[in-house]
Amino acid sequence: MSTKNERILIIGAGGQIGVELTLALRNIYGKENVIASDLKAENPLLTGTGPFLHVDAMDKNGLQQTVQKEKITQIYLLAAVLSAVGEKNPLMAWGVNMQTILNVLEIAREEQLTKIFWPSSIAIFGATSPKQNCPQQTIVEPTTIYGISKYAGESWCEYYYEKYGVDVRSLRYPGLISYKSAPGGGTTDYAIDIFHQALKTKTYDCFLDEDTYLPMMYMDDGIRATIELMEAPAEKIKNHRSYNLAAMSFSPKEIAAEIQKHIPDFRIHYKPDFRQAIAESWPQSIDDKEARAEWGWKPEFDLAKMTEDMLKNLK
Ligand SMILES: NC(=O)c1ccc[n+]([C@@H]2O[C@H](COP(=O)([O-])OP(=O)(O)OC[C@H]3O[C@@H](n4cnc5c(N)ncnc54)[C@H](O)[C@@H]3O)[C@@H](O)[C@H]2O)c1
């Protein structure tokens, strides 16, 4: 277990992952020691749970002043432009995704922070990577600007670890499914929207084709993986680029069938759009044996357990 003297800054705390990670870290480290920050106004789900600051991760000086003033020891950088939004504005996505990680790595080096967390994504893999059980080290030729920026970011993380000893840790998240905070414009967002529409209208127009398999994970597992990685003793972390991370893989047809076990008259229609090509460029399943062997990763939620929990909580 890490020392509880840490002062943690979460950048992008108002987003889909940030809200839940902030609440989980506040339980461990104490609410005063976990400072939520975002470009946007405070997410109402965080109101009253601890300190919140307006921070623009593109502004290195402003960010560094916050780190000094708040005596920050660890940063979780969650601010990013996601895959579907990134394809609509590639230069903006590249600018945000690169400048924010470079600012944080530089500040970590200059201020000698103890640890940094920065998520990568299964989007680093492209059409030439293995489709099934895609290994951690393999052919990596991403075709989306999101994937390109994440892969470049991974390389910068490894560089700062090797050259300056910055203890930066990273996970290649699959699509994360949650009921608390809304998703931020990724290609796996359908697997969240489908639950909302199933309860509201009992029909869903899916922007991916029925047999499009993608790696997915329930948010509870994603948050636990993040904290377990960050709390693992340094000698267990053999990889400062990014770890493959997996829990389940399913298609729109399979998740619809699982929802029908609870809502028998639910219907799904398939209307693939530009996101179909993004999904098809990614692996269908991921091999995460290094995460399991090196720091003990083990998922708890499969499709059935997740579906039950999502419907129960959204009701
Ligand atoms: N959600 C997923 O399924 C998933 C999968 C793989 C990787 N990831 C990665 O996890 C991280 C968080 O994802 P998310 O789904 O929570 O994203 P999100 O879009 O829901 O949240 C990102 C947050 O960052 C904030 N932000 C954007 N630019 C900022 C800036 N310049 N300064 C400060 N804050 C800024 C946004 O306002 C937003 O609240 C991202 O790096 C993303 O690429 C997410």
The ligand as an SDF file (V2000), in Angstrom:
LIG
                    3D

 44 48  0  0  0  0  0  0  0  0999 V2000
  -13.7370    5.9150  -21.6000 N   0  0  0  0  0  0  0  0  0  0  0  0
  -13.1320    4.9250  -22.2420 C   0  0  0  0  0  0  0  0  0  0  0  0
  -13.7690    3.9270  -22.6030 O   0  0  0  0  0  0  0  0  0  0  0  0
  -11.6490    4.9960  -22.4950 C   0  0  0  0  0  0  0  0  0  0  0  0
  -11.0180    3.9280  -23.1520 C   0  0  0  0  0  0  0  0  0  0  0  0
   -9.6460    4.0090  -23.4020 C   0  0  0  0  0  0  0  0  0  0  0  0
   -8.9190    5.0940  -22.9440 C   0  0  0  0  0  0  0  0  0  0  0  0
   -9.5530    6.1290  -22.2900 N   0  0  0  0  0  0  0  0  0  0  0  0
   -8.7520    7.2660  -21.8520 C   0  0  0  0  0  0  0  0  0  0  0  0
   -9.0560    7.5980  -20.5080 O   0  0  0  0  0  0  0  0  0  0  0  0
   -8.9630    9.0220  -20.3230 C   0  0  0  0  0  0  0  0  0  0  0  0
  -10.2680    9.5680  -19.7600 C   0  0  0  0  0  0  0  0  0  0  0  0
  -11.3170    9.1950  -20.6230 O   0  0  0  0  0  0  0  0  0  0  0  0
  -12.8430    9.6020  -20.3650 P   0  0  0  0  0  0  0  0  0  0  0  0
  -13.6650    8.6220  -21.0950 O   0  0  0  0  0  0  0  0  0  0  0  0
  -13.0700    9.8400  -18.9260 O   0  0  0  0  0  0  0  0  0  0  0  0
  -12.8900   10.9850  -21.1730 O   0  0  0  0  0  0  0  0  0  0  0  0
  -13.9520   12.1810  -21.0420 P   0  0  0  0  0  0  0  0  0  0  0  0
  -13.9670   12.8830  -22.3490 O   0  0  0  0  0  0  0  0  0  0  0  0
  -15.2330   11.6870  -20.4630 O   0  0  0  0  0  0  0  0  0  0  0  0
  -13.2580   13.1100  -19.9530 O   0  0  0  0  0  0  0  0  0  0  0  0
  -12.1400   13.9010  -20.2150 C   0  0  0  0  0  0  0  0  0  0  0  0
  -12.2170   15.1230  -19.3360 C   0  0  0  0  0  0  0  0  0  0  0  0
  -11.0530   15.9260  -19.5870 O   0  0  0  0  0  0  0  0  0  0  0  0
  -11.4440   17.2800  -19.5990 C   0  0  0  0  0  0  0  0  0  0  0  0
  -10.4730   18.0630  -20.3720 N   0  0  0  0  0  0  0  0  0  0  0  0
  -10.3420   18.1190  -21.7150 C   0  0  0  0  0  0  0  0  0  0  0  0
   -9.3500   18.9480  -22.0470 N   0  0  0  0  0  0  0  0  0  0  0  0
   -8.8280   19.4260  -20.8980 C   0  0  0  0  0  0  0  0  0  0  0  0
   -7.7750   20.3250  -20.5810 C   0  0  0  0  0  0  0  0  0  0  0  0
   -7.0560   20.9210  -21.5440 N   0  0  0  0  0  0  0  0  0  0  0  0
   -7.5110   20.5910  -19.2770 N   0  0  0  0  0  0  0  0  0  0  0  0
   -8.2380   20.0110  -18.2910 C   0  0  0  0  0  0  0  0  0  0  0  0
   -9.2480   19.1450  -18.5290 N   0  0  0  0  0  0  0  0  0  0  0  0
   -9.5470   18.8660  -19.8190 C   0  0  0  0  0  0  0  0  0  0  0  0
  -12.8350   17.2840  -20.2170 C   0  0  0  0  0  0  0  0  0  0  0  0
  -13.5330   18.4540  -19.8660 O   0  0  0  0  0  0  0  0  0  0  0  0
  -13.4310   16.0200  -19.6180 C   0  0  0  0  0  0  0  0  0  0  0  0
  -14.1320   16.2880  -18.4160 O   0  0  0  0  0  0  0  0  0  0  0  0
   -8.5910    9.5940  -21.6920 C   0  0  0  0  0  0  0  0  0  0  0  0
   -7.1820    9.7130  -21.7760 O   0  0  0  0  0  0  0  0  0  0  0  0
   -9.0490    8.5190  -22.6420 C   0  0  0  0  0  0  0  0  0  0  0  0
   -8.3260    8.5560  -23.8430 O   0  0  0  0  0  0  0  0  0  0  0  0
  -10.8990    6.1010  -22.0820 C   0  0  0  0  0  0  0  0  0  0  0  0
  1  2  1  0
  2  3  2  0
  2  4  1  0
  4  5  1  0
  4 44  2  0
  5  6  2  0
  6  7  1  0
  7  8  2  0
  8  9  1  0
  8 44  1  0
  9 10  1  0
  9 42  1  0
 10 11  1  0
 11 12  1  0
 11 40  1  0
 12 13  1  0
 13 14  1  0
 14 15  2  0
 14 16  1  0
 14 17  1  0
 17 18  1  0
 18 19  2  0
 18 20  1  0
 18 21  1  0
 21 22  1  0
 22 23  1  0
 23 24  1  0
 23 38  1  0
 24 25  1  0
 25 26  1  0
 25 36  1  0
 26 27  1  0
 26 35  1  0
 27 28  2  0
 28 29  1  0
 29 30  1  0
 29 35  2  0
 30 31  1  0
 30 32  2  0
 32 33  1  0
 33 34  2  0
 34 35  1  0
 36 37  1  0
 36 38  1  0
 38 39  1  0
 40 41  1  0
 40 42  1  0
 42 43  1  0
M  CHG  2   8   1  16  -1
M  END
$$$$
